[in-house]
Amino acid sequence: MSNRVLIHTEDIRRHYRMGDETVHALDGVTVDIYEGEFLSIMGPSGSGKSTFFNVIGGLDIPTSGRIFFNDQDISELTERQLAWLRCHNIGYIFQTFNLIPVMTAVENVSLPLIFSGVPLEEAEERAAQVLARVGLGDRLRHHPFELSGGQQQRVAVARALANEPRVLLADEPTGNLDLRTGREIIELLDGLKREAGVTVISATHDVKMLSTSDRVLWILDGKIDRIMDRQDLKIHIGTLDGQEVV
């Protein structure tokens, strides 16, 4: 992790109207996210962590406040410019994988490359290289229903990496996986951070993420409750029914 700020949010607020009530999903969030760090965003359901995740990824627009990505105020970008930023700088990993069932693994991973203008043949060649990188070089022509949950999540990781983004946004990336497979995905994300310098930001309930996070940000009632460095966390590893747990 470097000392360079890659993403800066300034007094971010996101309010929704639900009937006669105004919901303050985010209520004045200011934070710096550093280049090459693994940041876990935690909090109870309804705390605002998923809203914050979507806002910093350009998937949602804040009611007020400013977001800077690499010193660029993204609120000043046109829709086209924002789409370019998302396509070339941010990779998204979703809890439900969001793979297209009628497409093979290599076709799924090729999609963001094709959308960014890469010719089909080159896109599939690059997609195959990324799939090999995440351990699926022998599953290129398999469809999602022919893959395990962990393998599908690896395809989703490969798709997020296809355009060599600077940031990986992972929304509950282990939520639908068993303990062992979840740990494999966490180790994969941590390896990408260490080897490729990718900034990993994960919205999660999974405490296993704590062992690989550089920092943990807790959100409560739309506000930052606290931020802690990993060395300040009290993490205990034990076993339950013969399996390692955090």
N, C-alpha and C positions, 0 to 999 in steps of 0.2 A: 504494500500500500504506500502510495506517495503522499506528500503533503499538499499536492495540487488539488484544488477544488474543481470537480467536474460538473456537479449539479448543485445549485444553490436555490433554495426556496425562501421567499421573503413574505412573511405574514399571509400565508395561503389560507383562504377561506372558501369553503364549498357548502352552500346552503341549498336545501331542497324544500319545496312546498308539498306537504301531504295533507290535503284538505285544508283546514284552517290553521294547521300547525306548520311552523318552520323548523326543519331538522338541520342542525348545525353539524354536518358530517365532518368538516374540518373547521377549526375555529382559531386561526392565527398560528400556523405552523411555519417556523423558520428553522432551517437546518442546512448544513453543508454536507455533501457526500463526496468522498475523495476518490480520485482516480485509482483504480486497481484494488479497491477494498471489497470485502464481503460484508454487506450490511443486512442484518435481519430485522424486519419490522414485525413487532409482535403486539398483541393486544386482544382482548375478548371480542367476540362477535358483536358487530355494531359499533366498535370503537372508532372506526374511521381509517383503519390501516389499508383496506382495499381501495378506498377512495383516494387516499394519498398515493398509493401504488399506481392507480390509473392516471392521476393528475401528473405525476412526474414522468410518466411514460407517454404523455401526449394523447392518451385515450379519452381523457375527460378535461373539460375546461373549468378552471376555478372561478368562483363568483367574484373574487378579488384577490389581489396579491400578484407576485411576479415569480416566474421560474426561469432560471438561467441555466442553459446547457452549454458548457464550454464557452462561457462568457457571453453567450447569445441569449437575449431575452426572447423566449419562444412565443410570447404573446404578440410580438411584432411580426411574426411569420404569417404568410398567407397559407391557406389550406394546402396548396401545392408544395410550398416550402416545408411545412410541417410534415406532410406525407413523405417527402424526401428524407427529412431528418429521421423519422421513424424507420424507414426502410433501410437506411445505410448506417445508422448509429445504434439502434436499439433492437435487441432480440427479445421475443416474448415467449415464455413458457407457462402453459396453463395447467391447472390441476386436472382438467378433463381431457388433456392431450390435444383435442381439437384437430385430429387428423382426418383427412378425407378418406372414407372407407373404400371407395372404388379405385383409389390410387395406391400404387406401391410405395414402399418406403422412399425409394430414390425419387419418385415423382412428387411426393409430399415435400421433401426437402428441397427440390428444385424450384418450387413455386415462388418463394421470395426472390430468387435469382432471376427468374423469368419476368416477374413484375418489375424488376429494376433494369430490365433491358438486355439481360444476358441471353445469347442465342441458346436454343434448346439443347443442342449437343454439348456445348460447353457447360451449361447449367447442370446437366445430368452427370457430367464428368466431375465437376466440383462437388456436387451433392454426394457422389459415391465416395469421394475423399473424406468428406466430413463424417459420413456414416462409419467409415473405417476408423476414424479418429475416436468415435464414441463406442467402438467395439461391435459394430454391426455390419462389417464389410461382407459378411456372408448372408445377409438378409436383405439385400438391395431390392429384390423383386418380390418380396413378401408384402401382402396386404396387412393392414392393421389387425384384422381378425385372426391372422395367422401368427401373431406375435403376442408374447406375454405382456402384462401391464408394465413391467420394468423396461421391456424392449420398446414398447410404444412410447414411453416417456423419453427414452434415449433418442428415438426418432424426432420427438418434439424438441429435444435439446439440439439435435443436429440441424433441424430446420431453423431454430433461433440463431444458430451460429453461421448459417449459410453465407450471409453477407458480411461476415467478419465484423460484427458490431463492437462498439466500445463498451456497451452496457447490456447485461442480461437481466431482464425483469422476470422473476420466477414467482408466480402466484400459487402458493401451496403446492410446490412441485412434488412433495412426497405424500400428499393427502390421500391419494387412492392406492398407495403402495404398502406392501407388508414391511415389517421392520428391517429385514435384511436388504431388500431391494431399495427401500428408502435410503438406507445408509449408503448404498452404492451410488445413488443419484447425487447425494450430498457430496460424496468424495469426488465424483466426476465434476461437479460445479466448482469445488475447491481447487481441483487440479487445473481447470481452465483459468481460474483467477491467478494461480501461481505461475503457470507455464506461459499463458498468453497475455497476462496483464488485464484481463477482462474485469470490469467492475460488475459485481453480482449483487443485486438487490432483491431480497426475497421477502414477500409477505407470508407469514407462516404461523402455525400453532405448534410446530414440531420442535420440541426442545433439543432434539439431536442436532439441529442447526447451530446451536450455541457453541458447540465444540469447534466449528470451523469458521465462525463469524469473527471478523475483526472488531465489529461493534454491534450492539443490539439497541434498537430504538423502540421504546414502548409508547404506544399511543393509547390514550384513555379519554373518552368523551370528546374526540376531535382535537385534542391537544397533546403535545409531547409531554409524557409523564416523566421520562428520564431516558438518558442515553448512557450506556456503559461500555467500556472497553472489555475485550475478552479476558484480559489478565485480572480484571476486577470481579469477574463472575465467579461464583462458587459452584463449580461443576463437579458432580460426583458420578462416577461410572460404577455400575454394579451389574448384577445379573438377576433375571426373573425367569424362572422355568428354564434355566440353562442358557438364556439368550442375554447378550449384552444390552444394557439400557443406560440412558443418560438421565 
